[in-house]
Amino acid sequence: MTTPPRRDKRPTLTLKGDEFTPEFRSLLNKAAKKAGKTQAEFAAETLAAAARRILSGNPDDTPEGTPSAPPPAVLAQIEDTQKRIEATDAKLDAATQTIAALADQVRALTEAQRKSFWARLMGR
């Protein structure tokens, strides 16, 4: 008694059209061999890359790896972050000026303490 062959349960994709000529199949096969992949691997990776590029809004002539323009939400977040940085810089500048003024006061008090009691009393 023989067991019936198991059916292949891998997902498949069938494409039909006038564009899929024997020349196209040969071209696909040569490109896949040159890339060291099977036809299915090569076609899946190439189609996935093209689909991602189209969905991200990159034109066809954009070189692979070139980042697309960020979405408006990301741009708004970047602007918000820049405003916060500017506000923090302003606070830091104000704190630096306050520290400089306090340092001047400490210097003046230190010099006053170095004077003798009689020099301080006489206002020299």
N, CA, C and O atoms as a GROMACS GRO file, in nm:
protein
  496
    1MET      N    1   0.084  -0.117   0.000
    1MET     CA    2   0.000   0.000   0.000
    1MET      C    3   0.089   0.123   0.000
    1MET      O    4   0.176   0.137   0.085
    2THR      N    5   0.067   0.206  -0.090
    2THR     CA    6   0.147   0.328  -0.099
    2THR      C    7   0.064   0.446  -0.050
    2THR      O    8  -0.057   0.451  -0.067
    3THR      N    9   0.137   0.540   0.012
    3THR     CA   10   0.068   0.660   0.058
    3THR      C   11   0.064   0.762  -0.055
    3THR      O   12   0.159   0.774  -0.132
    4PRO      N   13  -0.044   0.832  -0.062
    4PRO     CA   14  -0.053   0.932  -0.171
    4PRO      C   15   0.050   1.042  -0.145
    4PRO      O   16   0.079   1.074  -0.030
    5PRO      N   17   0.103   1.100  -0.251
    5PRO     CA   18   0.202   1.207  -0.232
    5PRO      C   19   0.139   1.325  -0.158
    5PRO      O   20   0.024   1.361  -0.180
    6ARG      N   21   0.220   1.383  -0.071
    6ARG     CA   22   0.171   1.499   0.005
    6ARG      C   23   0.163   1.620  -0.086
    6ARG      O   24   0.249   1.643  -0.171
    7ARG      N   25   0.061   1.694  -0.067
    7ARG     CA   26   0.043   1.814  -0.148
    7ARG      C   27   0.132   1.925  -0.093
    7ARG      O   28   0.141   1.944   0.028
    8ASP      N   29   0.198   1.998  -0.181
    8ASP     CA   30   0.284   2.110  -0.142
    8ASP      C   31   0.196   2.222  -0.089
    8ASP      O   32   0.108   2.271  -0.159
    9LYS      N   33   0.220   2.263   0.037
    9LYS     CA   34   0.134   2.363   0.099
    9LYS      C   35   0.198   2.502   0.101
    9LYS      O   36   0.148   2.593   0.166
   10ARG      N   37   0.309   2.518   0.029
   10ARG     CA   38   0.371   2.651   0.024
   10ARG      C   39   0.282   2.745  -0.056
   10ARG      O   40   0.216   2.703  -0.151
   11PRO      N   41   0.278   2.874  -0.017
   11PRO     CA   42   0.196   2.968  -0.094
   11PRO      C   43   0.252   2.985  -0.235
   11PRO      O   44   0.373   2.985  -0.256
   12THR      N   45   0.163   3.000  -0.330
   12THR     CA   46   0.207   3.018  -0.469
   12THR      C   47   0.145   3.145  -0.525
   12THR      O   48   0.048   3.199  -0.473
   13LEU      N   49   0.206   3.191  -0.633
   13LEU     CA   50   0.157   3.308  -0.703
   13LEU      C   51   0.163   3.276  -0.851
   13LEU      O   52   0.268   3.240  -0.903
   14THR      N   53   0.053   3.289  -0.918
   14THR     CA   54   0.049   3.262  -1.061
   14THR      C   55   0.021   3.394  -1.132
   14THR      O   56  -0.077   3.462  -1.103
   15LEU      N   57   0.108   3.428  -1.223
   15LEU     CA   58   0.091   3.551  -1.300
   15LEU      C   59   0.069   3.513  -1.445
   15LEU      O   60   0.145   3.433  -1.501
   16LYS      N   61  -0.032   3.568  -1.504
   16LYS     CA   62  -0.060   3.541  -1.645
   16LYS      C   63  -0.074   3.673  -1.718
   16LYS      O   64  -0.132   3.769  -1.667
   17GLY      N   65  -0.021   3.676  -1.837
   17GLY     CA   66  -0.034   3.797  -1.917
   17GLY      C   67   0.055   3.789  -2.039
   17GLY      O   68   0.146   3.706  -2.047
   18ASP      N   69   0.028   3.875  -2.133
   18ASP     CA   70   0.106   3.877  -2.257
   18ASP      C   71   0.251   3.917  -2.231
   18ASP      O   72   0.338   3.888  -2.312
   19GLU      N   73   0.276   3.984  -2.119
   19GLU     CA   74   0.410   4.032  -2.088
   19GLU      C   75   0.504   3.917  -2.051
   19GLU      O   76   0.626   3.931  -2.064
   20PHE      N   77   0.450   3.806  -2.005
   20PHE     CA   78   0.531   3.693  -1.958
   20PHE      C   79   0.561   3.598  -2.074
   20PHE      O   80   0.503   3.490  -2.086
   21THR      N   81   0.652   3.641  -2.156
   21THR     CA   82   0.691   3.566  -2.275
   21THR      C   83   0.805   3.470  -2.239
   21THR      O   84   0.862   3.479  -2.130
   22PRO      N   85   0.839   3.378  -2.330
   22PRO     CA   86   0.955   3.291  -2.306
   22PRO      C   87   1.084   3.372  -2.288
   22PRO      O   88   1.172   3.332  -2.212
   23GLU      N   89   1.094   3.485  -2.356
   23GLU     CA   90   1.212   3.570  -2.340
   23GLU      C   91   1.218   3.627  -2.199
   23GLU      O   92   1.325   3.636  -2.138
   24PHE      N   93   1.101   3.666  -2.147
   24PHE     CA   94   1.096   3.717  -2.010
   24PHE      C   95   1.139   3.609  -1.911
   24PHE      O   96   1.217   3.635  -1.820
   25ARG      N   97   1.089   3.488  -1.931
   25ARG     CA   98   1.123   3.377  -1.842
   25ARG      C   99   1.273   3.348  -1.848
   25ARG      O  100   1.336   3.320  -1.745
   26SER      N  101   1.329   3.354  -1.966
   26SER     CA  102   1.474   3.333  -1.983
   26SER      C  103   1.553   3.444  -1.913
   26SER      O  104   1.652   3.417  -1.846
   27LEU      N  105   1.508   3.568  -1.930
   27LEU     CA  106   1.572   3.682  -1.864
   27LEU      C  107   1.567   3.667  -1.712
   27LEU      O  108   1.666   3.691  -1.644
   28LEU      N  109   1.452   3.628  -1.661
   28LEU     CA  110   1.435   3.606  -1.517
   28LEU      C  111   1.528   3.495  -1.468
   28LEU      O  112   1.590   3.508  -1.362
   29ASN      N  113   1.537   3.388  -1.543
   29ASN     CA  114   1.622   3.276  -1.506
   29ASN      C  115   1.770   3.317  -1.504
   29ASN      O  116   1.842   3.281  -1.411
   30LYS      N  117   1.814   3.391  -1.605
   30LYS     CA  118   1.955   3.435  -1.610
   30LYS      C  119   1.989   3.529  -1.495
   30LYS      O  120   2.094   3.518  -1.434
   31ALA      N  121   1.898   3.622  -1.466
   31ALA     CA  122   1.922   3.717  -1.357
   31ALA      C  123   1.925   3.644  -1.222
   31ALA      O  124   2.008   3.675  -1.137
   32ALA      N  125   1.837   3.548  -1.204
   32ALA     CA  126   1.834   3.471  -1.079
   32ALA      C  127   1.962   3.391  -1.062
   32ALA      O  128   2.019   3.388  -0.952
   33LYS      N  129   2.009   3.327  -1.171
   33LYS     CA  130   2.134   3.251  -1.163
   33LYS      C  131   2.251   3.342  -1.130
   33LYS      O  132   2.336   3.307  -1.048
   34LYS      N  133   2.255   3.458  -1.192
   34LYS     CA  134   2.365   3.552  -1.168
   34LYS      C  135   2.363   3.600  -1.022
   34LYS      O  136   2.468   3.625  -0.964
   35ALA      N  137   2.243   3.614  -0.964
   35ALA     CA  138   2.230   3.657  -0.825
   35ALA      C  139   2.248   3.540  -0.729
   35ALA      O  140   2.254   3.561  -0.607
   36GLY      N  141   2.258   3.418  -0.782
   36GLY     CA  142   2.276   3.301  -0.697
   36GLY      C  143   2.149   3.262  -0.623
   36GLY      O  144   2.156   3.213  -0.510
   37LYS      N  145   2.034   3.283  -0.686
   37LYS     CA  146   1.906   3.254  -0.623
   37LYS      C  147   1.820   3.173  -0.719
   37LYS      O  148   1.850   3.162  -0.838
   38THR      N  149   1.713   3.117  -0.664
   38THR     CA  150   1.616   3.051  -0.751
   38THR      C  151   1.530   3.158  -0.817
   38THR      O  152   1.531   3.275  -0.777
   39GLN      N  153   1.456   3.116  -0.919
   39GLN     CA  154   1.368   3.213  -0.985
   39GLN      C  155   1.266   3.268  -0.886
   39GLN      O  156   1.237   3.388  -0.887
   40ALA      N  157   1.212   3.183  -0.802
   40ALA     CA  158   1.110   3.227  -0.705
   40ALA      C  159   1.171   3.326  -0.606
   40ALA      O  160   1.109   3.429  -0.577
   41GLU      N  161   1.290   3.297  -0.553
   41GLU     CA  162   1.354   3.389  -0.458
   41GLU      C  163   1.382   3.524  -0.522
   41GLU      O  164   1.354   3.630  -0.466
   42PHE      N  165   1.438   3.518  -0.644
   42PHE     CA  166   1.473   3.641  -0.714
   42PHE      C  167   1.348   3.724  -0.744
   42PHE      O  168   1.346   3.845  -0.719
   43ALA      N  169   1.245   3.659  -0.796
   43ALA     CA  170   1.122   3.731  -0.831
   43ALA      C  171   1.056   3.790  -0.707
   43ALA      O  172   1.010   3.904  -0.709
   44ALA      N  173   1.052   3.713  -0.597
   44ALA     CA  174   0.988   3.760  -0.475
   44ALA      C  175   1.062   3.881  -0.418
   44ALA      O  176   0.999   3.980  -0.381
   45GLU      N  177   1.195   3.875  -0.412
   45GLU     CA  178   1.273   3.987  -0.357
   45GLU      C  179   1.262   4.111  -0.445
   45GLU      O  180   1.248   4.222  -0.394
   46THR      N  181   1.269   4.092  -0.576
   46THR     CA  182   1.261   4.205  -0.668
   46THR      C  183   1.124   4.271  -0.664
   46THR      O  184   1.114   4.393  -0.662
   47LEU      N  185   1.019   4.190  -0.664
   47LEU     CA  186   0.884   4.245  -0.658
   47LEU      C  187   0.858   4.313  -0.524
   47LEU      O  188   0.793   4.418  -0.520
   48ALA      N  189   0.907   4.256  -0.415
   48ALA     CA  190   0.888   4.318  -0.283
   48ALA      C  191   0.959   4.453  -0.275
   48ALA      O  192   0.904   4.549  -0.222
   49ALA      N  193   1.082   4.460  -0.329
   49ALA     CA  194   1.156   4.586  -0.327
   49ALA      C  195   1.084   4.693  -0.410
   49ALA      O  196   1.075   4.809  -0.369
   50ALA      N  197   1.034   4.653  -0.527
   50ALA     CA  198   0.962   4.748  -0.612
   50ALA      C  199   0.832   4.794  -0.545
   50ALA      O  200   0.797   4.911  -0.552
   51ALA      N  201   0.763   4.702  -0.480
   51ALA     CA  202   0.637   4.738  -0.412
   51ALA      C  203   0.664   4.834  -0.298
   51ALA      O  204   0.591   4.932  -0.280
   52ARG      N  205   0.770   4.808  -0.219
   52ARG     CA  206   0.804   4.900  -0.108
   52ARG      C  207   0.838   5.038  -0.160
   52ARG      O  208   0.798   5.139  -0.102
   53ARG      N  209   0.913   5.044  -0.271
   53ARG     CA  210   0.952   5.173  -0.328
   53ARG      C  211   0.830   5.250  -0.376
   53ARG      O  212   0.821   5.371  -0.354
   54ILE      N  213   0.737   5.182  -0.438
   54ILE     CA  214   0.615   5.248  -0.487
   54ILE      C  215   0.529   5.295  -0.370
   54ILE      O  216   0.478   5.407  -0.372
   55LEU      N  217   0.512   5.211  -0.268
   55LEU     CA  218   0.429   5.246  -0.154
   55LEU      C  219   0.489   5.359  -0.071
   55LEU      O  220   0.416   5.434  -0.008
   56SER      N  221   0.621   5.370  -0.070
   56SER     CA  222   0.685   5.478   0.007
   56SER      C  223   0.686   5.609  -0.071
   56SER      O  224   0.722   5.713  -0.016
   57GLY      N  225   0.648   5.605  -0.197
   57GLY     CA  226   0.638   5.727  -0.276
   57GLY      C  227   0.766   5.763  -0.349
   57GLY      O  228   0.776   5.873  -0.404
   58ASN      N  229   0.863   5.675  -0.352
   58ASN     CA  230   0.987   5.703  -0.426
   58ASN      C  231   0.964   5.680  -0.575
   58ASN      O  232   0.904   5.579  -0.613
   59PRO      N  233   1.010   5.771  -0.657
   59PRO     CA  234   0.996   5.749  -0.801
   59PRO      C  235   1.087   5.636  -0.849
   59PRO      O  236   1.180   5.596  -0.779
   60ASP      N  237   1.059   5.587  -0.968
   60ASP     CA  238   1.136   5.474  -1.023
   60ASP      C  239   1.283   5.506  -1.041
   60ASP      O  240   1.367   5.416  -1.029
   61ASP      N  241   1.316   5.632  -1.069
   61ASP     CA  242   1.456   5.664  -1.097
   61ASP      C  243   1.537   5.693  -0.970
   61ASP      O  244   1.655   5.726  -0.979
   62THR      N  245   1.476   5.680  -0.854
   62THR     CA  246   1.549   5.702  -0.729
   62THR      C  247   1.639   5.582  -0.704
   62THR      O  248   1.591   5.468  -0.704
   63PRO      N  249   1.768   5.604  -0.682
   63PRO     CA  250   1.857   5.490  -0.656
   63PRO      C  251   1.814   5.415  -0.530
   63PRO      O  252   1.764   5.475  -0.435
   64GLU      N  253   1.836   5.285  -0.532
   64GLU     CA  254   1.801   5.201  -0.416
   64GLU      C  255   1.880   5.246  -0.294
   64GLU      O  256   1.999   5.275  -0.304
   65GLY      N  257   1.815   5.251  -0.182
   65GLY     CA  258   1.883   5.290  -0.059
   65GLY      C  259   1.870   5.438  -0.028
   65GLY      O  260   1.906   5.482   0.081
   66THR      N  261   1.818   5.517  -0.123
   66THR     CA  262   1.798   5.659  -0.098
   66THR      C  263   1.674   5.675  -0.012
   66THR      O  264   1.567   5.626  -0.048
   67PRO      N  265   1.686   5.742   0.102
   67PRO     CA  266   1.568   5.754   0.188
   67PRO      C  267   1.460   5.841   0.124
   67PRO      O  268   1.490   5.936   0.052
   68SER      N  269   1.336   5.805   0.151
   68SER     CA  270   1.224   5.884   0.098
   68SER      C  271   1.197   6.000   0.193
   68SER      O  272   1.250   6.005   0.304
   69ALA      N  273   1.114   6.091   0.149
   69ALA     CA  274   1.078   6.205   0.234
   69ALA      C  275   0.999   6.153   0.354
   69ALA      O  276   0.912   6.067   0.339
   70PRO      N  277   1.030   6.206   0.472
   70PRO     CA  278   0.959   6.158   0.591
   70PRO      C  279   0.812   6.201   0.588
   70PRO      O  280   0.778   6.303   0.530
   71PRO      N  281   0.726   6.122   0.652
   71PRO     CA  282   0.584   6.157   0.657
   71PRO      C  283   0.562   6.286   0.735
   71PRO      O  284   0.647   6.325   0.815
   72PRO      N  285   0.449   6.354   0.713
   72PRO     CA  286   0.422   6.480   0.782
   72PRO      C  287   0.425   6.468   0.935
   72PRO      O  288   0.468   6.562   1.002
   73ALA      N  289   0.382   6.356   0.989
   73ALA     CA  290   0.385   6.339   1.135
   73ALA      C  291   0.528   6.342   1.187
   73ALA      O  292   0.554   6.398   1.294
   74VAL      N  293   0.620   6.284   1.112
   74VAL     CA  294   0.761   6.284   1.153
   74VAL      C  295   0.818   6.426   1.142
   74VAL      O  296   0.895   6.469   1.228
   75LEU      N  297   0.780   6.497   1.036
   75LEU     CA  298   0.826   6.636   1.021
   75LEU      C  299   0.776   6.723   1.136
   75LEU      O  300   0.850   6.806   1.188
   76ALA      N  301   0.651   6.703   1.176
   76ALA     CA  302   0.596   6.780   1.288
   76ALA      C  303   0.670   6.748   1.417
   76ALA      O  304   0.695   6.836   1.498
   77GLN      N  305   0.703   6.622   1.435
   77GLN     CA  306   0.776   6.581   1.556
   77GLN      C  307   0.917   6.641   1.555
   77GLN      O  308   0.967   6.682   1.660
   78ILE      N  309   0.980   6.647   1.440
   78ILE     CA  310   1.114   6.707   1.429
   78ILE      C  311   1.107   6.856   1.463
   78ILE      O  312   1.192   6.906   1.537
   79GLU      N  313   1.007   6.926   1.409
   79GLU     CA  314   0.991   7.069   1.439
   79GLU      C  315   0.968   7.092   1.588
   79GLU      O  316   1.023   7.184   1.647
   80ASP      N  317   0.884   7.006   1.649
   80ASP     CA  318   0.857   7.018   1.793
   80ASP      C  319   0.985   6.997   1.873
   80ASP      O  320   1.011   7.069   1.970
   81THR      N  321   1.064   6.900   1.832
   81THR     CA  322   1.191   6.874   1.901
   81THR      C  323   1.286   6.992   1.886
   81THR      O  324   1.355   7.029   1.982
   82GLN      N  325   1.290   7.052   1.768
   82GLN     CA  326   1.376   7.169   1.747
   82GLN      C  327   1.333   7.286   1.834
   82GLN      O  328   1.417   7.357   1.889
   83LYS      N  329   1.202   7.307   1.849
   83LYS     CA  330   1.152   7.415   1.935
   83LYS      C  331   1.191   7.389   2.080
   83LYS      O  332   1.230   7.482   2.152
   84ARG      N  333   1.180   7.265   2.123
   84ARG     CA  334   1.219   7.231   2.261
   84ARG      C  335   1.369   7.254   2.282
   84ARG      O  336   1.410   7.303   2.388
   85ILE      N  337   1.448   7.220   2.184
   85ILE     CA  338   1.593   7.241   2.195
   85ILE      C  339   1.624   7.390   2.205
   85ILE      O  340   1.708   7.431   2.286
   86GLU      N  341   1.556   7.471   2.124
   86GLU     CA  342   1.577   7.616   2.129
   86GLU      C  343   1.538   7.672   2.265
   86GLU      O  344   1.607   7.757   2.319
   87ALA      N  345   1.425   7.624   2.321
   87ALA     CA  346   1.382   7.670   2.453
   87ALA      C  347   1.483   7.629   2.560
   87ALA      O  348   1.513   7.707   2.650
   88THR      N  349   1.535   7.509   2.549
   88THR     CA  350   1.636   7.461   2.644
   88THR      C  351   1.764   7.544   2.632
   88THR      O  352   1.826   7.576   2.732
   89ASP      N  353   1.803   7.579   2.509
   89ASP     CA  354   1.921   7.663   2.489
   89ASP      C  355   1.902   7.800   2.554
   89ASP      O  356   1.995   7.853   2.615
   90ALA      N  357   1.782   7.858   2.539
   90ALA     CA  358   1.754   7.988   2.600
   90ALA      C  359   1.765   7.980   2.752
   90ALA      O  360   1.822   8.069   2.816
   91LYS      N  361   1.710   7.873   2.811
   91LYS     CA  362   1.719   7.854   2.956
   91LYS      C  363   1.865   7.837   2.998
   91LYS      O  364   1.907   7.890   3.101
   92LEU      N  365   1.940   7.764   2.920
   92LEU     CA  366   2.081   7.742   2.951
   92LEU      C  367   2.159   7.873   2.945
   92LEU      O  368   2.246   7.898   3.030
   93ASP      N  369   2.129   7.958   2.847
   93ASP     CA  370   2.195   8.089   2.838
   93ASP      C  371   2.163   8.175   2.960
   93ASP      O  372   2.252   8.240   3.014
   94ALA      N  373   2.036   8.175   3.002
   94ALA     CA  374   1.996   8.253   3.120
   94ALA      C  375   2.066   8.200   3.245
   94ALA      O  376   2.112   8.278   3.328
   95ALA      N  377   2.075   8.069   3.258
   95ALA     CA  378   2.143   8.010   3.374
   95ALA      C  379   2.291   8.044   3.372
   95ALA      O  380   2.350   8.070   3.477
   96THR      N  381   2.352   8.045   3.256
   96THR     CA  382   2.494   8.079   3.244
   96THR      C  383   2.518   8.223   3.286
   96THR      O  384   2.615   8.253   3.356
   97GLN      N  385   2.429   8.313   3.246
   97GLN     CA  386   2.442   8.454   3.286
   97GLN      C  387   2.425   8.469   3.437
   97GLN      O  388   2.498   8.546   3.499
   98THR      N  389   2.331   8.397   3.496
   98THR     CA  390   2.310   8.402   3.641
   98THR      C  391   2.434   8.350   3.714
   98THR      O  392   2.476   8.408   3.814
   99ILE      N  393   2.489   8.243   3.666
   99ILE     CA  394   2.609   8.186   3.730
   99ILE      C  395   2.726   8.283   3.719
   99ILE      O  396   2.803   8.298   3.814
  100ALA      N  397   2.740   8.349   3.605
  100ALA     CA  398   2.848   8.446   3.588
  100ALA      C  399   2.832   8.563   3.687
  100ALA      O  400   2.930   8.608   3.746
  101ALA      N  401   2.708   8.610   3.705
  101ALA     CA  402   2.683   8.720   3.800
  101ALA      C  403   2.714   8.675   3.943
  101ALA      O  404   2.774   8.750   4.020
  102LEU      N  405   2.674   8.554   3.978
  102LEU     CA  406   2.704   8.502   4.112
  102LEU      C  407   2.855   8.484   4.133
  102LEU      O  408   2.906   8.510   4.242
  103ALA      N  409   2.924   8.442   4.030
  103ALA     CA  410   3.070   8.426   4.040
  103ALA      C  411   3.136   8.561   4.065
  103ALA      O  412   3.230   8.570   4.144
  104ASP      N  413   3.086   8.667   3.998
  104ASP     CA  414   3.141   8.802   4.021
  104ASP      C  415   3.117   8.845   4.166
  104ASP      O  416   3.205   8.905   4.228
  105GLN      N  417   2.999   8.816   4.219
  105GLN     CA  418   2.969   8.852   4.358
  105GLN      C  419   3.059   8.775   4.455
  105GLN      O  420   3.105   8.832   4.554
  106VAL      N  421   3.083   8.648   4.428
  106VAL     CA  422   3.171   8.568   4.514
  106VAL      C  423   3.313   8.625   4.510
  106VAL      O  424   3.379   8.633   4.614
  107ARG      N  425   3.360   8.664   4.393
  107ARG     CA  426   3.494   8.724   4.382
  107ARG      C  427   3.503   8.853   4.465
  107ARG      O  428   3.601   8.876   4.536
  108ALA      N  429   3.399   8.937   4.454
  108ALA     CA  430   3.399   9.063   4.528
  108ALA      C  431   3.399   9.035   4.679
  108ALA      O  432   3.470   9.102   4.753
  109LEU      N  433   3.321   8.940   4.725
  109LEU     CA  434   3.317   8.907   4.867
  109LEU      C  435   3.449   8.847   4.914
  109LEU      O  436   3.494   8.875   5.025
  110THR      N  437   3.511   8.767   4.831
  110THR     CA  438   3.639   8.707   4.867
  110THR      C  439   3.746   8.815   4.882
  110THR      O  440   3.825   8.811   4.976
  111GLU      N  441   3.747   8.911   4.790
  111GLU     CA  442   3.845   9.020   4.799
  111GLU      C  443   3.817   9.106   4.922
  111GLU      O  444   3.911   9.156   4.985
  112ALA      N  445   3.690   9.125   4.956
  112ALA     CA  446   3.655   9.204   5.074
  112ALA      C  447   3.702   9.134   5.201
  112ALA      O  448   3.745   9.200   5.295
  113GLN      N  449   3.695   9.003   5.204
  113GLN     CA  450   3.739   8.930   5.322
  113GLN      C  451   3.891   8.933   5.337
  113GLN      O  452   3.942   8.921   5.448
  114ARG      N  453   3.963   8.948   5.229
  114ARG     CA  454   4.109   8.952   5.235
  114ARG      C  455   4.160   9.084   5.296
  114ARG      O  456   4.271   9.090   5.347
  115LYS      N  457   4.078   9.186   5.289
  115LYS     CA  458   4.119   9.314   5.347
  115LYS      C  459   4.119   9.303   5.500
  115LYS      O  460   4.044   9.224   5.558
  116SER      N  461   4.198   9.379   5.559
  116SER     CA  462   4.204   9.377   5.706
  116SER      C  463   4.078   9.440   5.764
  116SER      O  464   4.004   9.511   5.695
  117PHE      N  465   4.056   9.414   5.890
  117PHE     CA  466   3.937   9.466   5.956
  117PHE      C  467   3.934   9.618   5.946
  117PHE      O  468   3.829   9.675   5.915
  118TRP      N  469   4.048   9.686   5.971
  118TRP     CA  470   4.053   9.832   5.967
  118TRP      C  471   4.034   9.886   5.826
  118TRP      O  472   3.977   9.994   5.810
  119ALA      N  473   4.080   9.813   5.722
  119ALA     CA  474   4.062   9.856   5.583
  119ALA      C  475   3.914   9.849   5.544
  119ALA      O  476   3.862   9.934   5.472
  120ARG      N  477   3.849   9.745   5.593
  120ARG     CA  478   3.706   9.731   5.566
  120ARG      C  479   3.626   9.837   5.640
  120ARG      O  480   3.529   9.891   5.588
  121LEU      N  481   3.668   9.867   5.764
  121LEU     CA  482   3.599   9.964   5.847
  121LEU      C  483   3.614  10.103   5.788
  121LEU      O  484   3.520  10.182   5.792
  122MET      N  485   3.730  10.134   5.735
  122MET     CA  486   3.757  10.267   5.679
  122MET      C  487   3.709  10.276   5.533
  122MET      O  488   3.709  10.385   5.476
  123GLY      N  489   3.668  10.165   5.473
  123GLY     CA  490   3.616  10.166   5.337
  123GLY      C  491   3.723  10.172   5.231
  123GLY      O  492   3.699  10.224   5.122
  124ARG      N  493   3.838  10.120   5.260
  124ARG     CA  494   3.947  10.119   5.161
  124ARG      C  495   3.947   9.996   5.079
  124ARG      O  496   4.033   9.981   4.992
   0.00000   0.00000   0.00000
